[in-house]
Amino acid sequence: MTINVGNGQFEFVTSESSRNMLTTAHKAISLLELWEFVKRDPGPGGFMFSDHRETDMIYEKVQELGYNGHSGASFGSTLRNMQYIAKNGYDYFKAEWLKAR
């Protein structure tokens, strides 16, 4: 089954900072074709303390795309959001995001 990861625009996210984090992560993962990697459990420490090369590649690509404001926690949280999209789809992510606000 193919999951719809969406277009990566996140226009429904009102916080500009959050929208930038989500947009650049989505684009980085798409460009690197790492949606299957993001779907998997990163292991102990989560994405924040991951020693997987793919995690480093995503971080580097996010910076290349112009977002340089991540802390370890914000990067880990952003990748957890991307993992939710990879597992459940963009439409479910959007619905859950809007429901929580």
The first five atom37 places (N, CA, C, CB, O) and aatype in JSON, in Angstrom:
{
  "aatype": [12, 16, 9, 2, 19, 7, 2, 7, 5, 13, 6, 13, 19, 16, 15, 6, 15, 15, 1, 2, 12, 10, 16, 16, 0, 8, 11, 0, 9, 15, 10, 10, 6, 10, 17, 6, 13, 19, 11, 1, 3, 14, 7, 14, 7, 7, 13, 12, 13, 15, 3, 8, 1, 6, 16, 3, 12, 9, 18, 6, 11, 19, 5, 6, 10, 7, 18, 2, 7, 8, 15, 7, 0, 15, 13, 7, 15, 16, 10, 1, 2, 12, 5, 18, 9, 0, 11, 2, 7, 18, 3, 18, 13, 11, 0, 6, 17, 10, 11, 0, 1],
  "atom_mask": [
    [1, 1, 1, 1, 1],
    [1, 1, 1, 1, 1],
    [1, 1, 1, 1, 1],
    [1, 1, 1, 1, 1],
    [1, 1, 1, 1, 1],
    [1, 1, 1, 0, 1],
    [1, 1, 1, 1, 1],
    [1, 1, 1, 0, 1],
    [1, 1, 1, 1, 1],
    [1, 1, 1, 1, 1],
    [1, 1, 1, 1, 1],
    [1, 1, 1, 1, 1],
    [1, 1, 1, 1, 1],
    [1, 1, 1, 1, 1],
    [1, 1, 1, 1, 1],
    [1, 1, 1, 1, 1],
    [1, 1, 1, 1, 1],
    [1, 1, 1, 1, 1],
    [1, 1, 1, 1, 1],
    [1, 1, 1, 1, 1],
    [1, 1, 1, 1, 1],
    [1, 1, 1, 1, 1],
    [1, 1, 1, 1, 1],
    [1, 1, 1, 1, 1],
    [1, 1, 1, 1, 1],
    [1, 1, 1, 1, 1],
    [1, 1, 1, 1, 1],
    [1, 1, 1, 1, 1],
    [1, 1, 1, 1, 1],
    [1, 1, 1, 1, 1],
    [1, 1, 1, 1, 1],
    [1, 1, 1, 1, 1],
    [1, 1, 1, 1, 1],
    [1, 1, 1, 1, 1],
    [1, 1, 1, 1, 1],
    [1, 1, 1, 1, 1],
    [1, 1, 1, 1, 1],
    [1, 1, 1, 1, 1],
    [1, 1, 1, 1, 1],
    [1, 1, 1, 1, 1],
    [1, 1, 1, 1, 1],
    [1, 1, 1, 1, 1],
    [1, 1, 1, 0, 1],
    [1, 1, 1, 1, 1],
    [1, 1, 1, 0, 1],
    [1, 1, 1, 0, 1],
    [1, 1, 1, 1, 1],
    [1, 1, 1, 1, 1],
    [1, 1, 1, 1, 1],
    [1, 1, 1, 1, 1],
    [1, 1, 1, 1, 1],
    [1, 1, 1, 1, 1],
    [1, 1, 1, 1, 1],
    [1, 1, 1, 1, 1],
    [1, 1, 1, 1, 1],
    [1, 1, 1, 1, 1],
    [1, 1, 1, 1, 1],
    [1, 1, 1, 1, 1],
    [1, 1, 1, 1, 1],
    [1, 1, 1, 1, 1],
    [1, 1, 1, 1, 1],
    [1, 1, 1, 1, 1],
    [1, 1, 1, 1, 1],
    [1, 1, 1, 1, 1],
    [1, 1, 1, 1, 1],
    [1, 1, 1, 0, 1],
    [1, 1, 1, 1, 1],
    [1, 1, 1, 1, 1],
    [1, 1, 1, 0, 1],
    [1, 1, 1, 1, 1],
    [1, 1, 1, 1, 1],
    [1, 1, 1, 0, 1],
    [1, 1, 1, 1, 1],
    [1, 1, 1, 1, 1],
    [1, 1, 1, 1, 1],
    [1, 1, 1, 0, 1],
    [1, 1, 1, 1, 1],
    [1, 1, 1, 1, 1],
    [1, 1, 1, 1, 1],
    [1, 1, 1, 1, 1],
    [1, 1, 1, 1, 1],
    [1, 1, 1, 1, 1],
    [1, 1, 1, 1, 1],
    [1, 1, 1, 1, 1],
    [1, 1, 1, 1, 1],
    [1, 1, 1, 1, 1],
    [1, 1, 1, 1, 1],
    [1, 1, 1, 1, 1],
    [1, 1, 1, 0, 1],
    [1, 1, 1, 1, 1],
    [1, 1, 1, 1, 1],
    [1, 1, 1, 1, 1],
    [1, 1, 1, 1, 1],
    [1, 1, 1, 1, 1],
    [1, 1, 1, 1, 1],
    [1, 1, 1, 1, 1],
    [1, 1, 1, 1, 1],
    [1, 1, 1, 1, 1],
    [1, 1, 1, 1, 1],
    [1, 1, 1, 1, 1],
    [1, 1, 1, 1, 1]
  ],
  "atom_positions": [
    [[0.84, -1.17, 0.0], [0.0, 0.0, 0.0], [0.89, 1.25, 0.0], [-0.96, -0.01, 1.22], [1.84, 1.34, 0.79]],
    [[0.6, 2.19, -0.86], [1.34, 3.43, -0.96], [0.68, 4.5, -0.1], [1.45, 3.89, -2.43], [-0.53, 4.73, -0.19]],
    [[1.47, 5.13, 0.72], [0.99, 6.2, 1.59], [1.2, 7.54, 0.88], [1.74, 6.18, 2.98], [2.25, 7.79, 0.3]],
    [[0.18, 8.39, 0.92], [0.27, 9.73, 0.36], [1.0, 10.62, 1.36], [-1.15, 10.3, 0.02], [0.45, 10.97, 2.4]],
    [[2.24, 10.99, 1.04], [3.0, 11.86, 1.94], [2.73, 13.33, 1.71], [4.48, 11.59, 1.79], [3.29, 14.18, 2.4]],
    [[1.88, 13.66, 0.76], [1.46, 15.03, 0.54], [2.44, 15.85, -0.27], [0.0, 0.0, 0.0], [3.45, 15.36, -0.76]],
    [[2.09, 17.13, -0.39], [2.87, 18.04, -1.22], [3.92, 18.82, -0.44], [1.96, 19.0, -1.91], [4.73, 19.53, -1.04]],
    [[3.91, 18.69, 0.88], [4.93, 19.34, 1.69], [4.74, 20.82, 1.93], [0.0, 0.0, 0.0], [5.69, 21.51, 2.3]],
    [[3.54, 21.34, 1.71], [3.31, 22.77, 1.87], [2.94, 23.18, 3.3], [2.22, 23.22, 0.93], [3.37, 24.24, 3.76]],
    [[2.18, 22.4, 4.0], [1.8, 22.65, 5.39], [1.19, 24.04, 5.59], [3.01, 22.5, 6.28], [1.47, 24.71, 6.58]],
    [[0.37, 24.46, 4.65], [-0.27, 25.78, 4.7], [-1.19, 25.93, 5.91], [-1.05, 26.03, 3.43], [-1.52, 27.06, 6.29]],
    [[-1.61, 24.84, 6.51], [-2.51, 24.87, 7.66], [-1.77, 25.12, 8.97], [-3.27, 23.55, 7.75], [-2.4, 25.33, 10.0]],
    [[-0.45, 25.11, 8.96], [0.36, 25.36, 10.15], [0.55, 26.87, 10.28], [1.75, 24.6, 10.07], [1.19, 27.49, 9.43]],
    [[0.01, 27.45, 11.33], [0.01, 28.91, 11.45], [1.35, 29.47, 11.93], [-1.08, 29.33, 12.39], [1.68, 30.61, 11.61]],
    [[2.09, 28.7, 12.69], [3.4, 29.17, 13.15], [4.39, 29.09, 11.99], [3.9, 28.32, 14.36], [4.62, 28.02, 11.43]],
    [[4.97, 30.24, 11.64], [5.92, 30.27, 10.52], [7.14, 29.38, 10.79], [6.39, 31.71, 10.26], [7.61, 28.69, 9.89]],
    [[7.63, 29.39, 12.01], [8.78, 28.57, 12.36], [8.47, 27.08, 12.22], [9.23, 28.88, 13.79], [9.25, 26.32, 11.63]],
    [[7.33, 26.66, 12.76], [6.93, 25.26, 12.64], [6.72, 24.86, 11.18], [5.64, 25.0, 13.44], [7.13, 23.79, 10.75]],
    [[6.08, 25.74, 10.44], [5.84, 25.48, 9.01], [7.17, 25.32, 8.27], [5.0, 26.61, 8.38], [7.3, 24.43, 7.42]],
    [[8.15, 26.18, 8.57], [9.46, 26.07, 7.93], [10.15, 24.76, 8.29], [10.34, 27.25, 8.34], [10.76, 24.12, 7.44]],
    [[10.06, 24.36, 9.55], [10.67, 23.09, 9.97], [10.05, 21.91, 9.22], [10.51, 22.9, 11.49], [10.76, 21.05, 8.72]],
    [[8.73, 21.89, 9.16], [8.04, 20.8, 8.5], [8.29, 20.79, 6.99], [6.55, 20.88, 8.77], [8.53, 19.74, 6.39]],
    [[8.25, 21.96, 6.39], [8.42, 22.08, 4.94], [9.82, 21.64, 4.51], [8.17, 23.51, 4.49], [9.97, 20.88, 3.55]],
    [[10.85, 22.11, 5.22], [12.2, 21.75, 4.81], [12.5, 20.28, 5.08], [13.22, 22.62, 5.54], [13.2, 19.64, 4.29]],
    [[11.97, 19.74, 6.17], [12.18, 18.31, 6.45], [11.48, 17.46, 5.39], [11.64, 17.95, 7.86], [12.06, 16.5, 4.89]],
    [[10.26, 17.81, 5.04], [9.51, 17.06, 4.03], [10.25, 17.08, 2.7], [8.09, 17.65, 3.86], [10.39, 16.05, 2.04]],
    [[10.71, 18.26, 2.31], [11.42, 18.38, 1.04], [12.74, 17.6, 1.06], [11.69, 19.86, 0.72], [13.08, 16.93, 0.09]],
    [[13.47, 17.69, 2.17], [14.73, 16.96, 2.3], [14.51, 15.46, 2.17], [15.4, 17.29, 3.65], [15.23, 14.78, 1.44]],
    [[13.53, 14.94, 2.88], [13.24, 13.5, 2.84], [12.82, 13.08, 1.45], [12.15, 13.14, 3.87], [13.21, 12.02, 0.96]],
    [[12.01, 13.9, 0.8], [11.56, 13.6, -0.57], [12.73, 13.61, -1.54], [10.5, 14.61, -1.02], [12.87, 12.69, -2.35]],
    [[13.57, 14.64, -1.47], [14.71, 14.73, -2.39], [15.69, 13.57, -2.2], [15.44, 16.06, -2.19], [16.27, 13.07, -3.17]],
    [[15.87, 13.16, -0.95], [16.79, 12.07, -0.65], [16.15, 10.69, -0.79], [17.32, 12.22, 0.75], [16.83, 9.66, -0.69]],
    [[14.83, 10.68, -1.03], [14.06, 9.44, -1.16], [14.22, 8.55, 0.08], [14.49, 8.67, -2.43], [14.52, 7.36, -0.02]],
    [[14.01, 9.17, 1.24], [14.2, 8.46, 2.51], [12.92, 8.26, 3.3], [15.18, 9.2, 3.35], [12.97, 8.11, 4.52]],
    [[11.77, 8.24, 2.63], [10.51, 8.04, 3.36], [10.45, 6.67, 4.02], [9.33, 8.2, 2.41], [9.91, 6.55, 5.12]],
    [[10.98, 5.65, 3.39], [10.98, 4.31, 4.01], [11.87, 4.29, 5.25], [11.46, 3.25, 3.0], [11.54, 3.65, 6.25]],
    [[12.99, 4.99, 5.19], [13.87, 5.09, 6.37], [13.13, 5.78, 7.51], [15.17, 5.85, 6.02], [13.15, 5.3, 8.64]],
    [[12.5, 6.9, 7.23], [11.81, 7.68, 8.27], [10.67, 6.87, 8.88], [11.27, 9.0, 7.69], [10.34, 7.06, 10.06]],
    [[10.08, 6.0, 8.13], [8.97, 5.18, 8.62], [9.42, 4.23, 9.74], [8.34, 4.38, 7.46], [8.63, 3.9, 10.63]],
    [[10.67, 3.8, 9.7], [11.17, 2.81, 10.67], [11.53, 3.46, 12.01], [12.41, 2.1, 10.1], [11.75, 4.67, 12.1]],
    [[11.57, 2.62, 13.04], [11.98, 3.07, 14.37], [13.48, 3.38, 14.34], [11.65, 1.98, 15.45], [14.27, 2.52, 13.94]],
    [[13.88, 4.57, 14.74], [15.31, 4.93, 14.7], [16.15, 4.27, 15.79], [15.45, 6.41, 14.8], [17.38, 4.39, 15.78]],
    [[15.51, 3.58, 16.74], [16.24, 2.92, 17.81], [16.35, 3.78, 19.05], [0.0, 0.0, 0.0], [15.72, 4.83, 19.16]],
    [[17.16, 3.31, 20.0], [17.32, 4.04, 21.26], [17.76, 5.49, 21.01], [18.34, 3.33, 22.18], [18.64, 5.75, 20.19]],
    [[17.15, 6.39, 21.73], [17.49, 7.81, 21.57], [16.69, 8.51, 20.49], [0.0, 0.0, 0.0], [16.79, 9.72, 20.34]],
    [[15.9, 7.74, 19.74], [15.07, 8.33, 18.7], [15.9, 9.01, 17.62], [0.0, 0.0, 0.0], [17.09, 8.74, 17.46]],
    [[15.26, 9.89, 16.89], [15.94, 10.63, 15.83], [16.95, 11.63, 16.4], [14.92, 11.35, 14.95], [17.95, 11.95, 15.75]],
    [[16.68, 12.12, 17.6], [17.53, 13.14, 18.18], [18.96, 12.63, 18.4], [16.94, 13.62, 19.5], [19.92, 13.37, 18.21]],
    [[19.1, 11.38, 18.8], [20.42, 10.81, 19.08], [20.77, 9.68, 18.12], [20.47, 10.3, 20.51], [21.61, 8.84, 18.43]],
    [[20.15, 9.67, 16.97], [20.38, 8.62, 15.99], [21.81, 8.65, 15.46], [19.4, 8.76, 14.82], [22.39, 9.71, 15.24]],
    [[22.37, 7.45, 15.26], [23.69, 7.38, 14.64], [23.59, 6.83, 13.21], [24.63, 6.5, 15.49], [24.59, 6.4, 12.63]],
    [[22.38, 6.85, 12.66], [22.17, 6.41, 11.28], [22.65, 7.5, 10.31], [20.68, 6.08, 11.02], [22.36, 8.68, 10.51]],
    [[23.35, 7.11, 9.3], [23.84, 8.06, 8.28], [22.67, 8.8, 7.62], [24.67, 7.32, 7.21], [22.8, 9.97, 7.29]],
    [[21.55, 8.12, 7.44], [20.39, 8.75, 6.8], [19.89, 9.95, 7.59], [19.27, 7.73, 6.64], [19.45, 10.95, 7.0]],
    [[19.94, 9.86, 8.91], [19.52, 10.99, 9.74], [20.43, 12.18, 9.51], [19.51, 10.6, 11.24], [19.96, 13.31, 9.39]],
    [[21.72, 11.93, 9.44], [22.67, 13.01, 9.15], [22.42, 13.61, 7.77], [24.12, 12.49, 9.24], [22.5, 14.82, 7.59]],
    [[22.12, 12.75, 6.81], [21.85, 13.23, 5.45], [20.64, 14.16, 5.43], [21.61, 12.04, 4.5], [20.66, 15.19, 4.76]],
    [[19.59, 13.79, 6.16], [18.39, 14.63, 6.23], [18.73, 15.97, 6.88], [17.26, 13.91, 7.02], [18.33, 17.02, 6.38]],
    [[19.46, 15.93, 7.98], [19.84, 17.16, 8.68], [20.63, 18.08, 7.76], [20.66, 16.84, 9.94], [20.37, 19.28, 7.7]],
    [[21.6, 17.52, 7.07], [22.43, 18.31, 6.15], [21.6, 18.91, 5.02], [23.55, 17.45, 5.58], [21.8, 20.06, 4.64]],
    [[20.67, 18.13, 4.48], [19.82, 18.62, 3.39], [18.89, 19.73, 3.88], [19.0, 17.47, 2.79], [18.67, 20.7, 3.17]],
    [[18.36, 19.59, 5.08], [17.51, 20.64, 5.66], [18.31, 21.95, 5.73], [17.0, 20.23, 7.08], [17.78, 23.01, 5.41]],
    [[19.55, 21.86, 6.16], [20.38, 23.06, 6.21], [20.63, 23.62, 4.82], [21.71, 22.76, 6.91], [20.58, 24.84, 4.62]],
    [[20.9, 22.75, 3.85], [21.09, 23.21, 2.46], [19.85, 23.92, 1.94], [21.42, 22.03, 1.55], [19.95, 24.86, 1.15]],
    [[18.68, 23.49, 2.4], [17.42, 24.08, 1.96], [17.11, 25.38, 2.68], [16.3, 23.1, 2.18], [16.11, 26.03, 2.4]],
    [[17.98, 25.77, 3.63], [17.85, 27.08, 4.22], [17.36, 27.13, 5.66], [0.0, 0.0, 0.0], [17.21, 28.22, 6.21]],
    [[17.09, 25.98, 6.29], [16.66, 26.04, 7.69], [17.83, 25.63, 8.57], [15.42, 25.12, 7.95], [18.28, 24.48, 8.54]],
    [[18.33, 26.58, 9.36], [19.49, 26.34, 10.22], [19.17, 26.52, 11.7], [20.6, 27.27, 9.83], [20.09, 26.65, 12.52]],
    [[17.9, 26.51, 12.07], [17.52, 26.82, 13.44], [17.19, 25.63, 14.31], [0.0, 0.0, 0.0], [16.63, 25.81, 15.4]],
    [[17.51, 24.41, 13.89], [17.13, 23.25, 14.69], [18.02, 23.04, 15.91], [17.16, 22.01, 13.83], [19.24, 23.16, 15.83]],
    [[17.38, 22.73, 17.02], [18.06, 22.13, 18.17], [17.92, 20.62, 17.97], [17.45, 22.63, 19.58], [17.22, 20.18, 17.06]],
    [[18.57, 19.85, 18.79], [18.39, 18.4, 18.7], [16.94, 18.01, 18.92], [0.0, 0.0, 0.0], [16.41, 17.13, 18.23]],
    [[16.31, 18.67, 19.88], [14.91, 18.35, 20.19], [13.97, 18.73, 19.06], [14.49, 19.05, 21.46], [13.07, 17.96, 18.73]],
    [[14.16, 19.9, 18.46], [13.24, 20.3, 17.38], [13.43, 19.43, 16.15], [13.46, 21.77, 17.01], [12.46, 19.12, 15.45]],
    [[14.67, 19.02, 15.88], [14.91, 18.13, 14.75], [14.26, 16.76, 15.0], [16.43, 17.96, 14.5], [13.6, 16.21, 14.12]],
    [[14.45, 16.24, 16.21], [13.84, 14.95, 16.55], [12.33, 15.0, 16.47], [0.0, 0.0, 0.0], [11.7, 14.09, 15.95]],
    [[11.75, 16.07, 16.99], [10.29, 16.23, 16.96], [9.78, 16.37, 15.52], [9.88, 17.46, 17.78], [8.75, 15.8, 15.16]],
    [[10.5, 17.12, 14.71], [10.11, 17.3, 13.31], [10.15, 15.96, 12.58], [11.03, 18.32, 12.61], [9.26, 15.65, 11.8]],
    [[11.19, 15.17, 12.83], [11.26, 13.86, 12.17], [10.18, 12.91, 12.68], [12.63, 13.23, 12.38], [9.72, 12.05, 11.93]],
    [[9.78, 13.05, 13.93], [8.64, 12.24, 14.42], [7.36, 12.63, 13.67], [8.44, 12.44, 15.97], [6.55, 11.76, 13.34]],
    [[7.19, 13.91, 13.4], [6.05, 14.34, 12.58], [6.14, 13.75, 11.18], [5.98, 15.89, 12.51], [5.13, 13.3, 10.62]],
    [[7.33, 13.74, 10.61], [7.52, 13.15, 9.28], [7.27, 11.64, 9.33], [8.93, 13.44, 8.75], [6.74, 11.06, 8.38]],
    [[7.66, 11.01, 10.43], [7.4, 9.58, 10.59], [5.89, 9.3, 10.63], [8.08, 9.05, 11.88], [5.41, 8.32, 10.05]],
    [[5.15, 10.16, 11.31], [3.7, 10.01, 11.35], [3.13, 10.09, 9.94], [3.06, 11.1, 12.26], [2.25, 9.31, 9.57]],
    [[3.62, 11.03, 9.16], [3.17, 11.17, 7.77], [3.53, 9.92, 6.98], [3.77, 12.42, 7.12], [2.71, 9.42, 6.21]],
    [[4.75, 9.43, 7.15], [5.21, 8.25, 6.41], [4.36, 7.02, 6.73], [6.68, 7.97, 6.73], [4.12, 6.18, 5.87]],
    [[3.92, 6.92, 7.97], [3.14, 5.75, 8.4], [1.64, 5.89, 8.13], [3.36, 5.5, 9.87], [0.97, 4.92, 7.8]],
    [[1.11, 7.12, 8.28], [-0.34, 7.31, 8.26], [-0.85, 8.17, 7.12], [-0.76, 7.93, 9.53], [-2.04, 8.14, 6.81]],
    [[0.03, 8.92, 6.49], [-0.37, 9.78, 5.39], [-0.55, 11.23, 5.79], [0.0, 0.0, 0.0], [-0.82, 11.56, 6.94]],
    [[-0.38, 12.08, 4.81], [-0.46, 13.53, 4.98], [-1.84, 13.97, 5.45], [-0.11, 14.22, 3.67], [-1.95, 14.83, 6.32]],
    [[-2.89, 13.39, 4.9], [-4.25, 13.8, 5.26], [-4.55, 13.54, 6.73], [-5.28, 13.08, 4.39], [-5.17, 14.37, 7.4]],
    [[-4.1, 12.39, 7.26], [-4.3, 12.1, 8.68], [-3.47, 13.05, 9.54], [-3.92, 10.64, 8.99], [-3.94, 13.52, 10.58]],
    [[-2.24, 13.34, 9.11], [-1.41, 14.29, 9.85], [-2.11, 15.64, 9.93], [-0.03, 14.44, 9.18], [-2.2, 16.24, 11.0]],
    [[-2.6, 16.13, 8.79], [-3.28, 17.42, 8.75], [-4.49, 17.43, 9.67], [-3.71, 17.76, 7.32], [-4.69, 18.38, 10.42]],
    [[-5.29, 16.38, 9.62], [-6.49, 16.3, 10.46], [-6.13, 16.31, 11.95], [-7.29, 15.03, 10.13], [-6.76, 17.0, 12.74]],
    [[-5.1, 15.55, 12.32], [-4.67, 15.5, 13.73], [-4.1, 16.85, 14.16], [-3.63, 14.38, 13.94], [-4.36, 17.31, 15.27]],
    [[-3.32, 17.47, 13.29], [-2.73, 18.78, 13.62], [-3.84, 19.8, 13.89], [-1.8, 19.27, 12.47], [-3.8, 20.53, 14.88]],
    [[-4.82, 19.84, 13.0], [-5.91, 20.82, 13.15], [-6.8, 20.5, 14.35], [-6.77, 20.85, 11.87], [-7.29, 21.41, 15.02]],
    [[-6.99, 19.23, 14.63], [-7.81, 18.83, 15.78], [-7.13, 19.26, 17.1], [-8.05, 17.3, 15.77], [-7.81, 19.63, 18.06]],
    [[-5.81, 19.21, 17.13], [-5.06, 19.55, 18.36], [-4.99, 21.05, 18.59], [-3.65, 18.97, 18.3], [-4.61, 21.49, 19.67]],
    [[-5.34, 21.83, 17.61], [-5.2, 23.3, 17.74], [-6.49, 23.92, 18.14], [-4.73, 23.92, 16.46], [-6.56, 25.14, 18.3]]
  ]
}
